[in-house]
Amino acid sequence: MLDSAPGLWYTKGEDKERGTPKMTTFTINHISDSRNAGIAREHDLCAYMGINRVHHDSTDYRTSSDICAHGMNISVKASAFTLMSGNMCEGKTNFDDIWTLYKSTTHSDTFAYITEDYTVYMMNIAEFEQFVYMFGRTERESEKNGGAMKIRCRKETRKMVEWLSAHVA
């Protein structure tokens, strides 16, 4: 359970040069058989936390988080994630406006990006914002899904992992 989950609690380290907090990291095991990377990593993190999955995998980011347990509200992200679907962007079309809407309405207070090698990077909203601005882009949803603009982060790259590693306590 949590006693065997080092790094889970978001106790931030201190960046001695800048005097600012930095994200924490730990590694989990891959146990999920889901084909969707985001859902699989969410299940893997739940197993690491010692909790059973209690709600549907498609969670409205405004009213709940992917994982709500032990006093934490965690949004779980994996390679090539969509920040929020275009139909939730309220007609916003540029990156800044979509991000501002997300930031002001998200239920989550902690963001877990899980790499393809199962390293978890736990971030607060400010760190997650830097990450999204660095690796996200706006793109249009398919016409069958309404064609609205959304923010999507790129497929995981070495540069992305290097950036994350450089921001760890």
Backbone as ProteinMPNN parsed JSONL, in Angstrom:
{"seq_chain_A": "MLDSAPGLWYTKGEDKERGTPKMTTFTINHISDSRNAGIAREHDLCAYMGINRVHHDSTDYRTSSDICAHGMNISVKASAFTLMSGNMCEGKTNFDDIWTLYKSTTHSDTFAYITEDYTVYMMNIAEFEQFVYMFGRTERESEKNGGAMKIRCRKETRKMVEWLSAHVA", "coords_chain_A": {"N_chain_A": [[0.829, -1.182, 0.0], [0.407, 2.312, 0.593], [2.629, 2.715, 2.248], [4.585, 1.325, 0.957], [5.041, 2.74, -1.299], [7.115, 4.677, -2.336], [7.73, 8.137, -2.915], [5.223, 8.737, -3.793], [3.571, 10.54, -2.307], [3.403, 13.919, -2.761], [5.877, 15.344, -1.965], [7.851, 17.902, -2.263], [11.067, 18.526, -3.603], [13.783, 20.863, -3.215], [15.025, 23.312, -5.362], [18.166, 24.277, -5.261], [19.6, 26.327, -6.529], [17.712, 28.118, -7.653], [15.846, 28.256, -5.669], [13.312, 27.17, -5.868], [10.537, 24.846, -5.858], [10.768, 21.418, -7.011], [9.68, 18.767, -9.196], [8.776, 15.356, -8.247], [9.796, 11.892, -8.648], [9.269, 8.429, -9.498], [9.29, 4.864, -10.063], [7.026, 2.589, -11.585], [5.342, -0.611, -11.935], [4.359, -2.325, -14.914], [1.206, -3.497, -15.323], [-1.295, -3.476, -16.423], [-3.615, -4.538, -18.962], [-4.746, -2.986, -20.868], [-5.186, -1.504, -24.079], [-5.07, 1.177, -24.541], [-2.834, 3.678, -23.881], [-2.966, 5.737, -21.913], [-5.071, 4.915, -20.211], [-4.031, 2.455, -19.411], [-1.667, 3.257, -18.005], [-2.863, 4.671, -15.959], [-4.227, 2.609, -14.607], [-1.984, 1.125, -13.854], [-0.723, 2.926, -12.072], [-2.702, 3.114, -10.102], [-2.569, 0.49, -9.099], [0.002, 0.555, -8.017], [-0.447, 2.385, -6.0], [-2.028, 0.892, -4.412], [-4.793, 0.773, -4.613], [-8.147, 0.044, -5.69], [-9.569, 0.407, -8.893], [-12.142, 2.683, -9.163], [-13.924, 4.241, -10.646], [-15.23, 5.204, -13.898], [-13.098, 5.137, -16.801], [-13.124, 7.339, -18.524], [-13.085, 10.324, -17.469], [-14.593, 13.364, -16.506], [-12.672, 16.13, -16.512], [-13.285, 18.4, -15.108], [-14.905, 17.856, -12.931], [-13.917, 15.717, -11.532], [-11.012, 13.649, -10.892], [-8.558, 11.544, -12.505], [-7.556, 9.78, -10.607], [-8.696, 9.729, -7.415], [-7.791, 9.602, -4.375], [-6.619, 8.915, -1.072], [-6.495, 11.577, -0.279], [-5.577, 12.882, -2.515], [-5.831, 14.339, -5.764], [-5.407, 13.253, -8.748], [-4.373, 13.723, -12.043], [-3.758, 11.644, -14.689], [-1.382, 11.205, -17.186], [-0.085, 10.118, -20.362], [2.135, 9.221, -23.08], [1.565, 11.175, -26.001], [-0.835, 12.498, -25.186], [-4.148, 13.919, -24.93], [-5.105, 17.014, -23.767], [-7.685, 18.02, -23.124], [-10.862, 17.233, -24.514], [-11.931, 18.625, -27.64], [-14.618, 19.462, -27.709], [-15.031, 20.401, -25.171], [-13.772, 22.781, -25.029], [-15.102, 25.152, -25.265], [-15.346, 26.708, -27.598], [-12.939, 28.013, -27.807], [-9.905, 28.789, -29.497], [-7.153, 29.215, -29.551], [-3.938, 28.315, -28.156], [-3.198, 29.489, -25.618], [-5.701, 30.413, -24.607], [-7.167, 28.016, -24.449], [-5.561, 26.558, -22.637], [-5.762, 28.247, -20.353], [-8.479, 28.022, -19.759], [-8.599, 25.272, -19.123], [-6.835, 25.176, -16.91], [-8.178, 26.798, -15.067], [-10.443, 25.351, -14.514], [-9.902, 22.71, -13.896], [-10.164, 19.82, -11.852], [-8.088, 18.492, -10.725], [-5.124, 18.493, -8.663], [-2.669, 17.507, -8.731], [-0.426, 16.166, -11.127], [0.356, 13.412, -13.017], [2.726, 12.372, -15.128], [3.424, 9.608, -17.015], [6.016, 7.795, -18.242], [7.07, 5.879, -21.164], [8.74, 3.943, -20.166], [7.729, 3.513, -17.699], [8.283, 5.353, -15.683], [7.252, 7.635, -13.313], [6.379, 10.988, -13.229], [5.637, 13.28, -10.96], [3.796, 16.181, -10.762], [3.022, 19.597, -9.88], [0.467, 22.062, -10.636], [1.789, 24.284, -11.779], [4.23, 23.241, -12.694], [3.235, 21.334, -14.467], [2.03, 23.006, -16.294], [4.293, 24.259, -17.463], [5.371, 22.003, -18.706], [3.305, 21.292, -20.528], [3.248, 23.617, -22.123], [5.758, 23.43, -23.228], [5.726, 21.03, -24.715], [3.242, 20.689, -25.855], [0.661, 21.261, -28.336], [-1.718, 22.972, -30.416], [-4.369, 21.341, -32.05], [-6.727, 20.251, -34.492], [-9.73, 18.527, -33.814], [-11.152, 15.559, -35.275], [-13.613, 15.831, -37.875], [-15.831, 14.221, -37.414], [-15.863, 14.185, -34.679], [-16.551, 16.733, -34.1], [-14.716, 18.742, -34.815], [-13.45, 20.772, -33.353], [-10.88, 22.858, -31.845], [-8.118, 21.658, -29.88], [-5.771, 20.916, -27.198], [-2.952, 18.972, -27.583], [-0.438, 16.817, -26.489], [2.763, 15.942, -27.663], [3.945, 12.78, -29.026], [5.909, 10.773, -26.918], [9.298, 11.706, -26.579], [12.92, 11.556, -26.633], [13.906, 14.059, -25.955], [11.776, 15.11, -24.462], [11.749, 13.408, -22.207], [14.287, 13.978, -21.224], [13.916, 16.675, -20.546], [11.982, 16.41, -18.502], [13.478, 14.881, -16.635], [15.435, 16.725, -15.965], [14.064, 18.429, -14.333], [13.547, 17.278, -11.925], [13.537, 16.782, -8.388]], "CA_chain_A": [[0.0, 0.0, 0.0], [1.139, 3.565, 0.507], [3.928, 2.634, 2.911], [5.555, 0.777, 0.016], [4.952, 3.542, -2.518], [7.939, 5.874, -2.149], [7.601, 9.187, -3.92], [3.837, 9.0, -4.147], [3.179, 11.811, -1.735], [4.074, 14.956, -3.529], [6.754, 16.138, -1.12], [8.721, 18.456, -3.279], [12.439, 18.897, -3.298], [14.084, 22.292, -3.378], [16.065, 23.651, -6.315], [19.046, 25.133, -4.462], [20.025, 27.504, -7.291], [16.62, 29.066, -7.854], [14.988, 28.297, -4.492], [11.959, 26.798, -6.238], [10.29, 23.415, -5.734], [10.9, 20.614, -8.22], [8.832, 17.582, -9.189], [9.329, 14.1, -7.759], [9.675, 10.802, -9.6], [9.429, 7.054, -9.042], [9.007, 3.895, -11.119], [5.964, 1.633, -11.297], [5.323, -1.806, -12.784], [3.293, -2.408, -15.913], [0.353, -4.653, -15.07], [-2.554, -3.341, -17.156], [-3.677, -5.115, -20.302], [-5.459, -2.055, -21.737], [-4.446, -1.06, -25.265], [-4.963, 2.625, -24.464], [-1.694, 3.963, -23.002], [-3.383, 6.546, -20.774], [-5.846, 4.067, -19.302], [-3.103, 1.461, -18.852], [-0.811, 3.879, -16.994], [-3.735, 4.982, -14.833], [-4.406, 1.351, -13.875], [-0.685, 0.779, -13.251], [-0.504, 3.8, -10.928], [-3.644, 2.669, -9.067], [-2.009, -0.719, -8.484], [1.143, 1.007, -7.213], [-1.001, 3.057, -4.831], [-2.757, -0.077, -3.611], [-6.234, 1.037, -4.641], [-8.906, -0.518, -6.797], [-10.161, 1.395, -9.792], [-13.523, 2.808, -8.694], [-14.822, 4.96, -11.555], [-15.017, 5.009, -15.328], [-11.832, 5.673, -17.29], [-13.337, 8.645, -19.157], [-13.493, 11.188, -16.377], [-14.669, 14.785, -16.818], [-11.591, 16.766, -15.753], [-13.811, 19.527, -14.327], [-15.646, 17.403, -11.751], [-13.191, 14.667, -10.832], [-9.671, 13.379, -11.408], [-8.387, 10.134, -12.851], [-7.406, 9.071, -9.341], [-9.039, 10.516, -6.223], [-7.562, 8.687, -3.261], [-5.621, 9.314, -0.076], [-6.413, 13.035, -0.243], [-4.935, 13.395, -3.727], [-6.621, 14.404, -6.995], [-4.329, 13.084, -9.72], [-4.635, 13.552, -13.467], [-2.72, 10.767, -15.221], [-1.125, 11.425, -18.608], [0.939, 9.281, -20.984], [2.585, 9.684, -24.395], [0.597, 11.665, -26.987], [-2.124, 12.705, -24.525], [-4.989, 15.073, -25.211], [-5.37, 17.717, -22.514], [-9.138, 17.935, -22.975], [-11.45, 17.11, -25.845], [-12.283, 19.898, -28.254], [-15.984, 19.881, -27.381], [-15.013, 21.039, -23.85], [-12.963, 24.003, -25.117], [-16.007, 26.309, -25.301], [-15.101, 27.535, -28.775], [-11.608, 28.632, -27.77], [-9.142, 28.26, -30.623], [-5.696, 29.327, -29.438], [-3.313, 27.552, -27.088], [-3.289, 30.191, -24.333], [-7.082, 30.429, -24.13], [-7.549, 26.644, -24.076], [-4.856, 26.225, -21.396], [-6.336, 29.041, -19.266], [-9.754, 27.383, -19.424], [-8.281, 24.011, -18.447], [-6.221, 25.468, -15.607], [-9.156, 27.403, -14.159], [-11.582, 24.47, -14.255], [-9.522, 21.336, -13.588], [-10.367, 19.308, -10.495], [-6.829, 17.902, -10.265], [-4.093, 19.34, -8.08], [-1.408, 16.815, -9.004], [-0.425, 15.638, -12.489], [1.334, 12.339, -13.133], [3.07, 11.95, -16.489], [4.079, 8.308, -16.909], [6.764, 7.557, -19.479], [6.964, 4.55, -21.758], [9.486, 2.986, -19.327], [6.989, 3.453, -16.43], [8.733, 6.337, -14.712], [6.181, 8.585, -13.006], [6.802, 12.334, -12.862], [4.532, 13.934, -10.248], [3.93, 17.629, -10.925], [1.917, 20.47, -9.495], [-0.1, 22.728, -11.815], [2.782, 25.17, -12.404], [5.169, 22.39, -13.441], [2.505, 20.737, -15.574], [1.863, 24.079, -17.276], [5.561, 24.356, -18.194], [5.466, 20.792, -19.537], [2.338, 21.401, -21.627], [3.696, 24.68, -23.021], [6.97, 22.982, -23.921], [5.53, 19.882, -25.604], [1.891, 20.636, -26.398], [0.324, 22.063, -29.521], [-3.14, 22.9, -30.741], [-4.726, 20.624, -33.272], [-8.171, 20.16, -34.695], [-10.318, 17.194, -33.723], [-11.761, 15.12, -36.528], [-14.944, 16.39, -38.115], [-16.829, 13.356, -36.771], [-15.87, 14.551, -33.267], [-16.939, 18.136, -33.968], [-13.759, 19.609, -35.478], [-12.979, 21.879, -32.508], [-9.46, 22.862, -31.493], [-7.765, 21.088, -28.578], [-4.331, 20.81, -26.955], [-2.461, 17.595, -27.555], [1.008, 16.744, -26.307], [3.416, 15.084, -28.643], [4.404, 11.443, -28.651], [7.095, 10.878, -26.071], [10.604, 11.751, -27.239], [14.067, 11.64, -25.736], [13.962, 15.446, -25.482], [10.755, 15.246, -23.44], [12.228, 12.695, -21.014], [15.415, 14.767, -20.717], [13.346, 17.855, -19.906], [11.388, 15.966, -17.234], [14.568, 14.482, -15.729], [16.14, 17.93, -15.521], [13.22, 19.165, -13.398], [13.285, 16.426, -10.762], [14.236, 17.176, -7.149]], "C_chain_A": [[0.874, 1.245, 0.0], [2.498, 3.518, 1.188], [5.004, 2.098, 1.966], [5.534, 1.528, -1.311], [5.783, 4.807, -2.37], [7.751, 6.874, -3.282], [6.183, 9.554, -4.247], [3.375, 10.335, -3.588], [4.03, 12.901, -2.354], [4.84, 15.868, -2.589], [7.87, 16.635, -2.006], [10.108, 18.76, -2.754], [12.642, 20.379, -3.564], [15.217, 22.454, -4.388], [16.964, 24.681, -5.624], [19.46, 26.406, -5.202], [18.929, 28.561, -7.366], [15.706, 29.181, -6.637], [13.545, 27.934, -4.792], [11.775, 25.293, -6.089], [10.45, 22.708, -7.073], [10.088, 19.338, -8.077], [9.565, 16.354, -8.644], [9.08, 13.007, -8.79], [9.853, 9.462, -8.912], [9.028, 6.14, -10.194], [7.918, 2.931, -10.666], [6.09, 0.431, -12.224], [4.16, -1.729, -13.76], [2.489, -3.669, -15.646], [-0.913, -4.64, -15.927], [-2.478, -4.009, -18.526], [-4.456, -4.223, -21.273], [-4.575, -1.645, -22.913], [-4.257, 0.454, -25.294], [-3.887, 2.975, -23.441], [-2.102, 4.746, -21.765], [-4.143, 5.735, -19.738], [-4.935, 3.043, -18.638], [-2.239, 2.064, -17.758], [-1.616, 4.261, -15.752], [-3.95, 3.735, -13.972], [-3.108, 0.947, -13.172], [-0.425, 1.621, -12.004], [-1.456, 3.442, -9.783], [-3.104, 1.443, -8.347], [-0.841, -0.359, -7.575], [0.662, 1.638, -5.903], [-1.766, 2.103, -3.918], [-4.244, 0.185, -3.549], [-6.864, 0.335, -5.831], [-9.479, 0.628, -7.612], [-11.635, 1.488, -9.474], [-14.451, 3.589, -9.625], [-14.382, 4.766, -13.0], [-13.739, 5.696, -15.791], [-11.969, 7.033, -17.973], [-13.941, 9.584, -18.122], [-13.515, 12.637, -16.841], [-13.678, 15.514, -15.914], [-12.085, 17.886, -14.839], [-14.449, 19.093, -13.012], [-14.932, 16.325, -10.956], [-11.799, 14.556, -11.435], [-9.583, 11.91, -11.76], [-8.282, 9.271, -11.608], [-7.702, 10.051, -8.218], [-8.921, 9.564, -5.038], [-6.503, 9.263, -2.342], [-5.41, 10.826, -0.053], [-5.764, 13.659, -1.461], [-5.925, 13.366, -4.89], [-5.629, 14.428, -8.151], [-4.887, 12.926, -11.125], [-3.463, 12.77, -14.037], [-2.605, 10.982, -16.726], [-0.011, 10.49, -19.082], [1.23, 9.841, -22.378], [1.424, 10.048, -25.314], [-0.788, 11.886, -26.38], [-2.827, 13.955, -25.039], [-5.326, 15.713, -23.88], [-6.85, 17.658, -22.171], [-9.733, 17.902, -24.371], [-11.925, 18.471, -26.337], [-13.678, 20.384, -27.905], [-16.078, 20.514, -25.997], [-14.296, 22.388, -23.873], [-13.791, 25.272, -25.285], [-15.711, 27.26, -26.451], [-13.757, 28.229, -28.8], [-10.76, 27.982, -28.867], [-7.637, 28.384, -30.476], [-5.204, 28.663, -28.153], [-3.52, 28.215, -25.726], [-4.699, 30.163, -23.764], [-7.543, 29.041, -23.691], [-6.863, 26.257, -22.767], [-5.466, 26.96, -20.206], [-7.669, 28.448, -18.814], [-9.504, 26.092, -18.64], [-7.786, 24.285, -17.025], [-7.25, 25.998, -14.608], [-10.291, 26.452, -13.792], [-11.187, 23.049, -13.862], [-9.729, 21.005, -12.112], [-9.038, 18.849, -9.891], [-5.904, 18.94, -9.651], [-2.705, 18.75, -8.277], [-1.527, 16.161, -10.374], [0.702, 14.623, -12.598], [1.545, 12.03, -14.61], [3.875, 10.673, -16.34], [4.702, 7.972, -18.258], [6.566, 6.124, -19.971], [7.777, 3.502, -20.995], [8.94, 2.962, -17.898], [7.596, 4.296, -15.32], [7.614, 7.356, -14.553], [6.811, 9.908, -12.596], [5.584, 13.032, -12.267], [4.776, 15.441, -10.254], [2.758, 18.365, -10.289], [1.451, 21.197, -10.765], [0.911, 23.62, -12.522], [3.782, 24.366, -13.23], [4.496, 21.766, -14.649], [2.28, 21.773, -16.676], [3.135, 24.249, -18.108], [5.702, 23.191, -19.168], [4.552, 20.893, -20.76], [2.76, 22.483, -22.619], [4.922, 24.237, -23.829], [6.656, 21.936, -24.999], [4.126, 19.765, -26.196], [1.738, 21.491, -27.643], [-1.187, 21.988, -29.716], [-3.3, 22.089, -32.01], [-6.236, 20.489, -33.313], [-8.624, 18.71, -34.541], [-10.917, 16.826, -35.077], [-13.162, 15.714, -36.653], [-16.016, 15.536, -37.446], [-16.919, 13.623, -35.264], [-16.126, 16.043, -33.064], [-15.972, 19.138, -34.573], [-13.226, 20.771, -34.662], [-11.484, 21.753, -32.246], [-9.267, 22.277, -30.096], [-6.254, 21.156, -28.413], [-3.984, 19.339, -26.852], [-0.95, 17.647, -27.369], [1.572, 15.683, -27.231], [3.691, 13.692, -28.092], [5.714, 11.608, -27.897], [8.387, 10.8, -26.882], [11.714, 11.772, -26.19], [14.173, 13.049, -25.14], [12.957, 15.679, -24.348], [11.219, 14.606, -22.124], [13.413, 13.441, -20.401], [14.917, 16.012, -19.995], [12.763, 17.478, -18.55], [12.472, 15.639, -16.22], [15.31, 15.681, -15.163], [15.352, 18.717, -14.474], [12.869, 18.373, -12.141], [14.126, 16.89, -9.58], [15.443, 16.285, -6.91]], "O_chain_A": [[1.977, 1.223, -0.546], [3.426, 4.204, 0.76], [6.19, 2.377, 2.145], [5.968, 0.997, -2.333], [5.226, 5.902, -2.285], [7.631, 6.502, -4.449], [5.938, 10.566, -4.903], [2.845, 11.168, -4.322], [5.252, 12.778, -2.444], [4.491, 17.038, -2.435], [8.728, 15.867, -2.442], [10.288, 19.192, -1.615], [11.754, 21.055, -4.084], [16.253, 21.799, -4.272], [16.559, 25.827, -5.429], [19.65, 27.449, -4.578], [19.184, 29.749, -7.167], [14.881, 30.093, -6.567], [12.642, 28.337, -4.06], [12.744, 24.539, -6.181], [10.289, 23.314, -8.133], [9.835, 18.88, -6.963], [10.794, 16.315, -8.587], [8.26, 13.169, -9.693], [10.505, 9.368, -7.872], [8.482, 6.606, -11.194], [7.89, 2.509, -9.51], [6.859, 0.458, -13.185], [3.117, -1.144, -13.466], [3.016, -4.778, -15.731], [-1.534, -5.684, -16.131], [-1.425, -4.041, -19.163], [-4.791, -4.654, -22.376], [-3.367, -1.463, -22.761], [-3.379, 0.957, -25.995], [-4.004, 2.615, -22.27], [-1.628, 4.447, -20.669], [-3.893, 5.851, -18.539], [-5.052, 2.791, -17.439], [-2.083, 1.465, -16.694], [-1.114, 4.185, -14.63], [-3.863, 3.802, -12.746], [-3.133, 0.482, -12.032], [0.04, 1.099, -10.991], [-1.056, 3.464, -8.619], [-3.173, 1.361, -7.121], [-0.711, -0.91, -6.482], [1.269, 1.457, -4.848], [-2.112, 2.457, -2.79], [-4.894, -0.138, -2.555], [-6.21, 0.068, -6.839], [-9.828, 1.68, -7.077], [-12.33, 0.473, -9.508], [-15.662, 3.594, -9.406], [-13.307, 4.234, -13.277], [-13.343, 6.721, -15.234], [-11.009, 7.804, -17.994], [-15.157, 9.624, -17.931], [-12.576, 13.098, -17.49], [-13.83, 15.514, -14.693], [-11.387, 18.279, -13.903], [-14.524, 19.887, -12.073], [-15.308, 16.048, -9.817], [-11.453, 15.279, -12.369], [-10.437, 11.118, -11.36], [-8.84, 8.175, -11.549], [-7.038, 11.079, -8.087], [-9.849, 8.812, -4.74], [-5.612, 9.996, -2.771], [-4.295, 11.303, 0.163], [-5.434, 14.845, -1.446], [-6.759, 12.465, -4.979], [-5.08, 15.475, -8.493], [-5.765, 12.098, -11.367], [-2.31, 13.176, -13.892], [-3.601, 10.947, -17.448], [0.881, 10.121, -18.318], [0.626, 10.83, -22.792], [0.431, 9.325, -25.397], [-1.798, 11.511, -26.978], [-2.2, 14.903, -25.512], [-5.783, 15.034, -22.961], [-7.222, 17.289, -21.057], [-9.174, 18.476, -25.304], [-12.274, 19.348, -25.547], [-13.906, 21.591, -27.814], [-17.105, 21.109, -25.671], [-14.22, 23.065, -22.848], [-13.231, 26.358, -25.432], [-15.813, 28.478, -26.297], [-13.469, 28.971, -29.739], [-10.877, 26.786, -29.132], [-6.901, 27.72, -31.205], [-5.958, 28.479, -27.198], [-3.971, 27.565, -24.784], [-4.882, 29.917, -22.572], [-8.23, 28.904, -22.678], [-7.503, 25.692, -21.879], [-5.668, 26.356, -19.153], [-7.948, 28.384, -17.617], [-10.134, 25.856, -17.608], [-8.271, 23.69, -16.063], [-7.186, 25.671, -13.423], [-11.032, 26.722, -12.847], [-12.062, 22.251, -13.524], [-9.487, 21.839, -11.24], [-8.89, 18.824, -8.67], [-5.892, 20.104, -10.053], [-1.695, 19.407, -8.024], [-2.591, 15.664, -10.743], [1.859, 14.931, -12.309], [0.656, 11.493, -15.27], [4.882, 10.642, -15.633], [4.014, 7.877, -19.274], [5.979, 5.284, -19.289], [7.54, 2.304, -21.152], [9.598, 2.456, -16.989], [7.435, 3.98, -14.141], [7.092, 7.876, -15.539], [7.675, 9.946, -11.719], [4.623, 13.337, -12.973], [5.822, 15.915, -9.811], [1.655, 17.831, -10.173], [1.99, 20.963, -11.846], [0.895, 23.707, -13.749], [4.14, 24.765, -14.338], [5.09, 21.671, -15.723], [2.335, 21.442, -17.861], [3.06, 24.369, -19.331], [6.105, 23.376, -20.317], [4.971, 20.616, -21.884], [2.643, 22.288, -23.829], [5.088, 24.635, -24.983], [7.254, 21.958, -26.074], [3.854, 18.838, -26.959], [2.582, 22.332, -27.952], [-1.845, 21.062, -29.243], [-2.472, 22.147, -32.919], [-6.92, 20.601, -32.296], [-7.996, 17.788, -35.063], [-11.155, 17.693, -35.917], [-13.802, 16.051, -35.657], [-17.012, 16.071, -36.96], [-17.937, 13.32, -34.642], [-15.934, 16.556, -31.961], [-16.358, 20.279, -34.825], [-12.606, 21.676, -35.22], [-10.899, 20.681, -32.405], [-10.143, 22.389, -29.238], [-5.534, 21.423, -29.375], [-4.628, 18.571, -26.137], [-0.265, 18.435, -28.022], [0.934, 14.673, -27.528], [3.673, 13.456, -26.884], [6.522, 12.482, -28.212], [8.543, 9.944, -27.752], [11.459, 11.981, -25.005], [14.492, 13.206, -23.961], [13.266, 16.373, -23.38], [11.088, 15.206, -21.057], [13.523, 13.522, -19.177], [15.444, 16.365, -18.94], [13.022, 18.156, -17.556], [12.396, 16.07, -15.07], [15.76, 15.657, -14.018], [15.913, 19.579, -13.799], [11.984, 18.769, -11.382], [15.265, 17.329, -9.738], [16.154, 16.462, -5.921]]}, "name": "protein", "num_of_chains": 1, "seq": "MLDSAPGLWYTKGEDKERGTPKMTTFTINHISDSRNAGIAREHDLCAYMGINRVHHDSTDYRTSSDICAHGMNISVKASAFTLMSGNMCEGKTNFDDIWTLYKSTTHSDTFAYITEDYTVYMMNIAEFEQFVYMFGRTERESEKNGGAMKIRCRKETRKMVEWLSAHVA"}
